[in-house]
């Protein structure tokens, strides 16, 4: 019987190896499959349409297209994925379904799918999350979709943008796209021109901000974006938060200018908070202040040993909420170009998963050099207490969450801290 049990062990080992390799391949390709709940939310966000042709690029396990097939059971369904297996449509799904094991970013995709050019009525998509090696054909995809002028360099073109462009190529005029995108597309500075193009030419109608950890295995912040190809500018764009229980928050209506700036619900929800409407929104710039990023790389700071402040030092001062600057002289003329903090300054973490918790006030008679992962906020003496109270409050932490950007690790842009209005209680004199 020993041979029997040896065979059983071998079978289990091989099954485990195949399962592990499949999971590894999914992670390497950035495949984070859509849950049934979020699939249903995306389909419900699409305006009443009756598609003849329904498309999903990178269908994965088929959760999105399955939800769509239940709603539009008469449509011709076309799906693609690099993997031949894993796609499971419901038993009541339409029989008119074609699946292609093919690269969704193939420039000749329309002819390979045997689709007439620009014939798709509705497309749904949850792009993978990884940075592909640039191919010259990507430029053709962007050009054909009218998005080639949205980016200054190819390194700024992310995988979600390429999937967005490929879907636009296949959609008919007025065709509808529901796509899940990372935070960078709806809030990132580098995607501002892309947002402007989508707002002006492709009729964005609604944006849902998905709850944290919406996809297993990643903390990426994601959103559902619904648009209509060549639909022209929408008069208003409604943004919502999809909560963990599946319910939608109250909507916020944005005009075109606001949408070009940012499309994420969290930002606009905290822009003028309900419980602080009686306070005046005023920016650091309007107070005559400045916002600067440190200039010293952390590795170099450790080698120089000049007492530079880095994000790792926030934790040691979490109770006192302050950090002591004791250096009274600059170390040498070589360091005069560094950014230093002094008494009265406020330090914010610039990048990380928990930057909303990284807020400190500087005390002491000296100067303290800052690394490039730390932001210095400096305002005139008469405003220091009010600005500190804001950033040290629970609402200040929520403000940092809302104004930070990024898919996984969050980051604050100095311009946002400088120019965004803060609900400060400044007193009569400060109000002018």
Secondary structure by P-SEA (a helix, b strand, c coil): caaaaaaaaaaaaaaaaaaaaaaaaaaaabbbbbcaaaaaaaaaacccccccbbbbcccccaaaaaaaaaaccccbbbbbbcccccccccccccccbbbbcccccccccccccccccccccbbbbbcccccccccaaaaaaaaaacccccccccccccaaaaaaaaaaaaccccbbbbbbbcccccccccaaaaaaaaaacccccccccccccccccccbbbbbbbbbcccccccbbbbbbbcccccccbbbbbcaaaaaacccaaaaaaccccccccccccccccccbbbbbbcccaaaaaaacccccccccccccccccbbbbccccccccccccbbbbcccbbbbbccccccccbbbbbbccbbbbbcccbbbbbccccaaaaaaaaaacaaaaaaaaaacccccbbbbbaaaaacccccccccccccc
